[in-house]
Amino acid sequence: MNAAKKSETTLFKVLKELSPTKKRIIASGVIGNLLENFDVMICAFLAQFIAMTFFPANTLENNIFNTFSVFLIGYLSRPMGSLLIGLYADQVGRKKMLIFSVIMVGVCTAIIGLIPSYQTIGIASTILFSFFRIVQNISVGGEYISSIAYLIENADQQEKGFYGSWVSVGFNLGSLLASLLVFILIYCIEKSLLPDWSWRIIFVLAVFGTGIGFWIRQSLPESLAFILENAEGASPKKTEILGSAIQLIGSHPSLFFAIAAIAWLGVGETVALFVYSPIHMTTINHFSQYQAMGMNALCLLFLIPLIPVFGFLSDYYSKTRLLALSTLAFGILAIPYFIFLSTGSYLQILMFKLLFCVPSACYYSIAPVLITESFPVRLRCTSLALVYQITASIAAGISPIAMLYLVNHSPKIPYSPAYYLIGLCLLCFIGLRLISSEKAIKTKISNTTLAV
């Protein structure tokens, strides 16, 4: 009890004593990821409206499946953007790439809101939507990895978990804002207070958030670790950075399998809890869309404040052990959660989802920092693009399709999407077994001879 009180007091002390520059650095990571994840999540939360707008008249289920197929193509394009932006971030710095990505994502989101419907321009509508969704994901690819690298590189050694956790705070705030606005929008549409096309307003307004993100990021200093790393010589060529990153990954296949497994579970669990669950509630349990979005918002309000708390704790306790406990909780809760999601009352689903949010907050806080710290500074963004972003993109695209497939092909087992999540937990346990401790990770990487 005394130790808990001491940790709590220390956390508030750390927050209180942050310098103005460090507050701006944290704000940059929070706001940038908030804006970019908001832009991405409104596409997912409004999948039914997008399906009816940009695809030919068909059954709603088929159109939703087609929409998520386009999302998969978009997610698969993320590694390309992540690699390109990562190479530039490792060569010219984190700041310029963070500004570039926030502008591109906002512009693409606004354009999607202006594309005419399929009924107006036919297949051109589907093509235009797919194109700008892909460009949007290419731009997003570099945001997450560059911003988390930027945050932990500006933190002291004993504060990296705490600083890095704020990227996940911003990411989930984006989901929360998207949930709240979509909740209000769908409620107004279902009550005939707004026309069906008014979902486009949210997309167009995204451009104003882009302006805020640009204003904050242009005033920030470059990453201190990046400056120190490149202070003694000229910037390496992008081909040298890429070659060294590939060499590094090839030298440690088991370590990078572990990173891929950790990343896949994080993405799959997020999709299950906040993207697929609303669809399951409306199609299987027949709740309204605005009820599902309202539940998302309530759970995110509960989850987000826990993220920096777990980030702070991870600076004093083993990250791998905390991740193992979170993974175990996911595996235990998966089937009961989907059973209640399929047949339970609104209150029962809400209570189980809130329970799921506790290990989720721990996982969201720790996993990105553990993965990012596994790479040396001069190869960090490029290596993350090759390992983390490829894995996360495939997982984000496949996860909702896999869950839809399972429930559509096993109608007598409406909780079948839980099997997908349990499978990911098993893979993550294997990955965590390959990582004995943070010290082992850092020792392996530090002993690698780099070509750069």
Secondary structure, DSSP 4 states (H G I P E B T S, - for coil): -HHHHHHHHHHHHHHHT--HHHHHHHHHHHHHHHHHHHHHHHHHHTHHHHHHHHS-S--HHHHHHHHHHHHHHHHHTHHHHHHHHHHHHHHH-HHHHHHHHHHHHHHHHHHHTTSPPHHHHTHHHHHHHHHHHHHHHHHHHHHHHHHHHHHHHTS-GGGHHHHHHHHHHHHHHHHHHHHHHHHHHHHHHHTTSS-GGGGHHHHHHHHHHHHHHHHHHTTSPPPHHHHHHTTTSPPPPHHHHHHHHHHHHHH-HHHHHHHHHHHHHHHHHHIIIIIIHHHHHHHTS---HHHHHHHHHHHHHHHTTHHHHHHHHTTTS-HHHHHHHHHHHHHHHHHHHHHHHHH--HHHHHHHHHHHHHHHHHHHHHHHHHHHHTS-GGGHHHHHIIIIIHHHHHHHHHHHHHHHHHHHS-TT-TTTHHHHHHHHHHHHHHHHHT---HHHHHHHHHTSPP--
